[in-house]
Amino acid sequence: MKTLVPLQPSRPEPVPRDPGPTGTSAGARAVRRRRLPTAWPLTALFVLYPVWWALGLPSFIFAILAVPMALQLRRRDRIRVPPGFGFWLILLAWVVLSGLMLDITAPNTLTPNGFGRYIGWGIRVMNYTALTVAMLYVLNLSEKELPRIRMLRLFGFLAVVTVIGGYVGALLPDLKFTAPLNYILPDVVAQEPFVNRLMHVEVAQVQEVLEGEASSPRPAAPFEYTNTWGENMGILLVWFLVGWVVYGRGWRRLGGYLLVAAAIFPIVFSLNRGLWIGLVIAAVYVALRLALRGRIAVLAGMALATALAGVLVLASPLGGLLDERMQNGHSDEIRATLSSGAVEAAKHSPVLGYGANRALIGSNRSIAIGKSADCKQCGNRELGSNGQVWNLLVGQGWVGAFCYSAFFLWCLWRFRRDNTPIGIAGSVVLILMLFFQFLYGALNTTLAYGLISVAVLARNDRHLRSLRREALAAAGSAESTDRPERTR
């Protein structure tokens, strides 16, 4: 695919409803109206996600809804794939093949034991496959089946939910409950550490972050971890701005501005430095794109709004919180230890990795095993738990880490000429995916939003090329019409 002509930032055209063939009986029309719309699995995934989270299904709902998506894809004559899909297929193959290494001990880690590692590997294979199906599903839906503006609104809906979850986590950090799914799962599955964590739902993670404070509540709802909340907040907020502010009108645009303002409190309160840096990167990238297009007025307005928001934050108690967090990088030493350990593991198994994270012998604080009152950060931290790239280095070696980054870089390069709001926003999301991989894990929700963003970019590119072809055809038709008159 190649974008030939940039589209001006205008609202995507609504698709007219199909009136159906003439002469259809009223009964048949009623039956047709009762049928679910084609894109119902995607709508259920986004709109009902808070329900899936509360039920303990965030790591399984993608696989569940991928089944009807795959069935719909199977009925299509042709399945389009995004650019760089070969890299992604290699990564999928490596996730499967790396299961052969689950019994091998990585350097400076505990010997793997128990059946849980096989369950975890199976869940990862299932989810990587399901998220790939979701990407292909969105890419192959037509504008009639799923208008692009509706996809943006689905992203925007989850952005609203994430902001609300941020307030709940900040104000009610002790709220937690056991997911209903926990009571019907087999014990061997429910007791697996990864699954057990999902079954005990929390709206916030209470951690020791700021110096002098025993604990700091950090929003997590409606996701499993506060870091996941942070990276998803950044990605969803980008699409929210496009769907509600750029393409929005009237009350929707006003609501968009209000929600962005409301998001400042949970964003600062989350103490998530990666999110803060990611938002700065996104703002700088958008500013550069606007400057290159000569959109000086829009750029000035964005700069003014950013400066005003910064002043308000610094003048409020949030300013002190932000400054204190930047001066207290309590996790920096831990991350450095885990990152160097992941690189060392990849050196010993560069091709296939070890199939999964591995428990480090000791920690950055001590070689002792287990926490104690004097060393709360001692214990067996997991190699591969401090970011997607480190997870891939340990799990799938250098090949897996390369293919993951190569896929998103290829898409970023491929759609670099798309100057529409969707094109710029999609590029921002790809940049955030590449940045966040060094800080946070991506499975499941973040990777899902990143892959679906690739599909939205590819569909937008297809739309632009269609407009270009229509313009060329119209120009050719007009030229052929003028020729006889010039001859006469």
C-alpha positions in Angstrom: 0.0 0.0 0.0 1.2 3.5 -0.7 -0.5 6.8 0.2 -0.6 8.9 -3.0 -2.5 12.0 -1.9 -2.9 13.4 1.6 -6.4 13.9 2.7 -7.4 17.1 4.4 -8.5 16.8 8.0 -12.2 16.4 7.4 -14.7 14.1 9.0 -14.9 10.7 7.3 -18.0 10.5 5.2 -20.8 8.5 6.8 -21.8 5.4 5.0 -25.5 5.2 4.0 -27.6 2.4 5.3 -28.3 -0.4 2.8 -32.0 -0.2 2.2 -32.0 -3.9 1.1 -33.5 -5.3 -2.2 -36.9 -4.1 -3.2 -39.8 -6.3 -2.9 -38.6 -7.9 0.4 -41.4 -8.9 2.7 -41.9 -7.1 6.0 -41.3 -10.4 7.9 -37.9 -10.9 6.1 -37.0 -7.3 6.9 -37.8 -7.8 10.5 -35.6 -10.9 10.7 -32.7 -8.9 9.0 -33.1 -6.1 11.5 -32.8 -8.6 14.4 -29.4 -9.9 13.2 -26.3 -8.7 14.9 -24.2 -6.2 12.9 -21.1 -7.7 11.3 -18.7 -6.0 13.6 -20.4 -7.1 16.8 -17.4 -9.0 18.2 -15.3 -5.8 18.1 -18.1 -3.8 19.7 -18.5 -6.4 22.4 -14.7 -6.3 23.0 -14.6 -2.6 23.5 -17.9 -1.6 25.0 -18.1 -4.5 27.4 -14.5 -4.5 28.4 -15.2 -3.1 31.9 -17.5 -6.1 32.4 -14.9 -8.6 31.1 -12.3 -7.0 33.5 -14.7 -7.4 36.5 -15.4 -11.0 35.6 -11.7 -11.8 35.5 -11.6 -12.3 31.7 -9.1 -9.7 30.5 -6.6 -12.3 29.4 -9.2 -14.6 27.8 -11.8 -12.4 26.2 -9.6 -11.7 23.2 -9.3 -15.4 22.5 -13.1 -15.9 23.0 -14.1 -13.1 20.7 -11.4 -14.0 18.2 -13.4 -17.2 17.3 -16.4 -15.3 15.7 -13.9 -12.9 14.1 -12.0 -15.8 12.6 -15.2 -17.4 11.3 -16.2 -14.2 9.6 -12.7 -13.9 8.0 -12.9 -17.4 6.8 -16.0 -16.6 4.7 -14.2 -13.8 2.9 -12.8 -14.5 -0.6 -9.7 -12.4 0.1 -7.9 -11.6 3.4 -5.7 -8.4 3.3 -2.7 -8.3 5.6 -0.8 -5.2 6.8 2.6 -4.2 5.6 5.5 -6.0 7.3 3.2 -8.9 8.1 6.0 -11.3 7.4 7.9 -10.1 10.5 4.8 -10.6 12.6 4.3 -14.2 11.3 7.9 -15.0 12.2 7.3 -13.7 15.7 4.1 -15.8 16.0 6.1 -18.9 14.9 8.9 -18.1 17.5 6.3 -17.8 20.3 5.2 -21.3 19.5 8.7 -22.8 18.9 10.1 -21.3 22.0 7.9 -23.7 24.0 10.7 -26.2 23.3 12.9 -24.3 25.7 10.6 -24.2 28.7 12.6 -26.8 30.6 16.0 -25.2 30.0 17.5 -23.2 32.8 18.6 -19.6 31.9 21.8 -18.2 33.4 21.5 -16.8 37.0 17.9 -18.0 37.3 16.1 -20.7 39.3 15.5 -24.1 37.7 12.0 -24.1 36.1 9.6 -26.5 37.8 5.8 -27.1 38.0 3.2 -27.2 35.3 2.4 -23.5 35.5 5.0 -22.6 32.9 3.2 -24.7 30.3 -0.1 -23.0 31.2 1.5 -19.6 30.9 3.1 -20.4 27.5 -0.2 -21.7 26.2 -2.0 -18.5 27.3 0.7 -16.4 25.5 0.4 -18.5 22.3 -3.4 -18.2 22.5 -3.3 -14.4 23.0 -0.7 -13.6 20.3 -2.9 -15.6 17.9 -6.1 -13.9 19.0 -4.7 -10.4 18.7 -3.4 -11.2 15.2 -6.9 -12.3 14.3 -8.3 -9.1 15.7 -5.9 -7.0 13.6 -6.8 -8.8 10.4 -10.5 -8.6 11.3 -10.5 -4.8 11.6 -8.3 -4.5 8.5 -10.7 -6.5 6.4 -13.9 -4.9 7.5 -15.4 -2.5 4.9 -16.3 1.1 5.6 -20.0 0.0 5.6 -19.4 -2.8 8.1 -17.2 -0.7 10.4 -16.8 3.0 9.6 -13.4 4.4 10.6 -15.1 7.1 12.7 -16.9 4.3 14.7 -13.6 2.6 15.4 -12.2 5.9 16.7 -15.3 6.2 18.9 -14.7 2.8 20.3 -11.2 3.8 21.3 -12.6 7.0 22.7 -15.1 5.1 24.8 -12.4 3.1 26.4 -10.4 6.3 27.0 -13.4 7.6 29.0 -13.6 4.4 31.0 -9.8 4.5 31.7 -10.1 8.1 33.0 -13.0 7.1 35.3 -11.0 4.0 36.4 -8.1 6.4 37.2 -10.3 8.4 39.6 -11.7 5.2 41.2 -8.2 3.9 41.7 -6.9 7.2 43.2 -9.9 7.8 45.5 -10.8 4.2 46.5 -7.4 2.4 46.3 -8.4 -0.4 48.7 -11.4 -1.5 46.6 -10.8 -5.1 45.5 -12.8 -8.3 44.9 -12.5 -11.8 43.7 -13.6 -12.3 40.1 -16.6 -14.7 39.6 -14.6 -16.7 37.1 -12.3 -17.8 39.9 -15.1 -20.1 41.3 -15.5 -22.1 38.2 -11.9 -22.5 37.0 -10.1 -25.8 37.8 -7.8 -25.5 40.8 -4.7 -26.3 38.8 -5.5 -23.3 36.5 -6.8 -20.9 39.2 -3.8 -21.4 41.4 -1.3 -20.6 38.6 0.3 -17.3 39.7 -0.5 -15.4 36.5 -4.2 -16.5 36.5 -4.5 -16.1 40.3 -3.4 -12.4 39.9 -6.2 -11.9 37.3 -8.8 -13.5 39.6 -8.2 -11.0 42.4 -9.3 -7.7 40.8 -7.9 -4.5 42.2 -8.7 -0.9 41.1 -5.2 0.3 42.2 -1.8 -1.0 43.1 -0.5 0.3 46.4 3.3 0.6 46.1 6.3 2.2 47.8 7.2 4.9 45.4 7.7 8.3 47.0 10.4 8.8 49.7 9.0 9.2 53.2 5.6 7.6 52.3 4.9 4.0 53.3 2.7 3.4 50.2 1.3 5.3 47.2 -2.0 4.2 45.5 -1.6 4.1 41.8 -4.7 3.7 39.5 -5.0 0.4 37.6 -8.7 0.0 36.7 -9.9 -1.3 34.3 -6.7 -3.1 33.7 -4.5 -5.6 35.7 -1.6 -3.3 36.5 -0.9 0.4 37.0 1.8 0.3 34.3 -0.8 -1.2 31.9 -3.2 1.6 32.8 -0.5 4.2 32.0 0.5 2.9 28.6 -3.2 2.3 27.6 -4.1 5.8 28.8 -1.5 7.3 26.5 -2.6 5.3 23.4 -6.4 5.6 24.0 -6.1 9.4 24.7 -4.5 9.9 21.2 -7.4 8.2 19.5 -9.9 10.0 21.8 -8.6 13.4 20.7 -9.0 12.5 17.0 -12.5 11.0 17.4 -14.0 13.5 19.8 -12.0 16.8 19.2 -10.7 16.7 15.7 -13.7 14.9 14.1 -16.2 15.9 16.8 -18.8 18.7 16.6 -20.8 20.6 19.2 -21.3 18.8 22.5 -18.9 16.0 21.5 -16.0 18.3 20.9 -16.8 20.2 24.2 -16.9 16.9 26.0 -13.6 16.0 24.5 -11.9 19.1 25.9 -13.5 18.5 29.3 -12.3 14.9 29.5 -8.8 15.7 28.5 -8.7 18.3 31.3 -10.2 15.7 33.7 -7.5 13.2 32.7 -4.7 15.3 34.1 -5.4 14.4 37.7 -5.2 10.6 37.3 -2.3 10.9 34.9 -0.2 12.8 37.4 -1.5 10.8 40.4 -0.5 7.5 38.7 3.1 8.5 39.3 3.8 6.9 35.9 6.9 8.5 34.5 6.8 6.4 31.3 3.3 7.8 30.6 4.5 11.4 31.2 7.5 11.0 28.9 5.3 9.2 26.3 2.8 12.1 26.2 5.7 14.5 25.7 7.1 12.4 22.8 3.6 12.3 21.3 3.2 16.1 21.6 6.6 16.8 20.0 5.9 14.4 17.1 2.5 16.0 16.4 4.0 19.5 16.6 6.7 18.5 14.0 4.1 17.0 11.7 2.0 20.2 11.9 5.0 22.4 11.4 6.0 20.5 8.3 2.5 21.0 6.9 2.5 24.7 7.7 -0.4 24.4 10.2 1.0 27.2 12.4 -2.3 28.3 13.8 -3.2 24.8 15.0 0.4 24.4 16.4 0.1 27.7 18.3 -3.2 26.7 19.8 -1.8 23.3 20.9 1.3 25.0 22.4 -0.9 27.5 24.3 -3.2 24.7 25.6 -0.1 22.6 26.7 1.5 25.6 28.4 -1.8 26.4 30.2 -2.2 22.9 31.4 1.4 22.8 32.6 1.0 26.0 34.6 -2.2 24.7 36.2 -0.5 21.4 37.2 2.6 23.1 38.6 0.4 25.6 40.6 -1.6 22.9 42.1 -0.6 20.2 44.7 -0.1 17.9 41.6 3.0 19.9 40.8 4.7 18.9 44.0 3.7 15.3 43.4 5.1 15.3 39.9 8.4 16.8 41.0 8.8 14.4 43.9 8.2 11.4 41.6 10.8 12.6 39.1 13.3 12.8 41.9 12.5 9.3 43.2 13.3 6.7 40.7 12.8 3.8 43.1 12.5 1.2 40.3 15.5 2.4 38.2 18.0 0.0 39.9 15.5 -2.9 39.6 14.9 -2.2 35.9 18.6 -2.0 35.2 19.2 -5.4 36.9 16.4 -7.1 35.0 17.4 -5.5 31.7 21.0 -6.6 31.9 19.8 -10.1 33.0 17.5 -10.3 30.0 20.3 -9.4 27.6 22.5 -12.0 29.3 19.8 -14.6 28.9 19.4 -13.7 25.2 23.2 -14.1 24.7 23.0 -17.7 25.9 19.9 -18.6 23.8 19.8 -16.0 21.0 17.6 -17.8 18.6 14.6 -19.3 20.5 15.1 -17.8 24.0 13.6 -19.7 26.9 9.9 -19.6 26.1 8.9 -17.6 29.2 10.1 -15.2 31.9 12.5 -16.7 34.5 12.8 -16.1 38.2 16.1 -14.4 39.0 18.3 -15.9 41.7 18.2 -13.2 44.4 17.6 -9.6 43.3 19.3 -6.2 42.8 19.4 -5.8 46.6 20.6 -9.2 47.7 21.5 -12.7 46.6 19.1 -14.0 49.3 15.9 -15.7 48.2 12.7 -14.2 49.5 11.7 -10.8 51.0 12.4 -9.8 54.6 11.6 -7.0 56.9 15.0 -5.5 56.3 15.0 -6.0 52.5 11.5 -5.7 51.1 12.9 -5.6 47.5 14.8 -8.8 47.9 13.4 -11.9 46.3 13.1 -13.6 42.9 12.1 -11.0 40.5 11.3 -12.2 37.0 13.6 -11.6 34.0 11.4 -10.3 31.2 8.8 -8.6 33.5 10.1 -5.0 33.1 9.1 -4.4 29.4 8.0 -6.1 26.2 11.4 -6.0 24.6 13.0 -7.7 27.6 10.1 -10.2 27.7 10.8 -11.1 24.1 14.6 -11.3 24.7 14.1 -13.8 27.5 11.2 -15.7 25.9 12.0 -15.6 22.1 15.6 -14.4 21.9 17.0 -11.8 19.6 14.8 -13.0 16.7 11.6 -12.4 18.6 12.6 -9.0 19.8 13.8 -8.0 16.4 10.6 -9.1 14.6 8.4 -7.3 17.1 10.2 -3.9 16.6 10.7 -4.4 12.9 6.9 -4.9 12.3 6.0 -1.6 14.0 8.9 0.3 12.4 8.0 -1.0 9.0 4.4 0.2 9.4 5.6 3.5 10.8 7.7 4.0 7.6 5.0 2.7 5.3 2.3 5.2 6.5 4.7 8.1 7.0 3.0 10.2 4.2 -0.5 9.9 5.6 -1.1 13.5 6.8 -4.7 13.0 7.8 -5.6 13.2 11.5 -6.0 9.4 11.4 -2.6 9.0 9.8 -0.8 11.2 12.3 -2.6 9.7 15.3 -1.8 6.2 14.1 1.9 7.1 13.7 1.9 8.5 17.2 0.5 5.2 18.5 3.2 3.2 16.7 5.9 5.5 18.2 4.4 4.9 21.7 4.3 1.2 21.1 8.1 1.3 20.2 8.8 3.5 23.3 6.7 1.6 25.8 8.3 -1.7 24.9 11.3 -0.7 26.9 9.3 0.0 30.0 6.1 -2.1 30.1 4.7 -5.4 28.9 2.3 -5.2 26.0 0.1 -8.3 26.4 -2.8 -8.2 26.1 -4.7 -4.9 25.9 -1.8 -2.6 24.8 -0.7 -4.9 22.0 -4.4 -5.3 20.9 -4.7 -1.5 20.7 -1.4 -1.2 18.8 -2.3 -3.9 16.3 -5.8 -2.5 15.7 -4.2 0.9 15.2 -2.1 -0.7 12.4 -5.3 -2.0 10.9 -6.9 1.5 11.1 -3.9 3.0 9.4 -4.0 0.4 6.6 -7.7 1.0 6.0 -7.2 4.8 6.0 -4.4 4.3 3.4 -6.8 2.1 1.3 -9.4 4.9 1.5 -6.9 7.5 0.3 -5.8 5.4 -2.6 -9.4 4.9 -3.6 -10.0 8.7 -3.6 -6.9 9.1 -5.7 -8.1 6.6 -8.3 -11.5 8.3 -8.4 -9.9 11.7 -8.9 -7.7 10.3 -11.8 -10.7 8.6 -13.4 -12.8 11.8 -13.2 -9.9 13.9 -14.7 -9.6 11.4 -17.5 -13.3 11.5 -18.2 -13.4 15.3 -18.2 -10.4 15.4 -20.6 -12.1 12.9 -23.1 -15.3 15.0 -23.0 -13.4 18.2 -23.8 -11.6 16.8 -26.8 -14.6 16.8 -29.3 -15.4 20.4 -28.4 -11.9 21.5 -29.0 -11.9 19.6 -32.4 -15.1 21.4 -33.4 
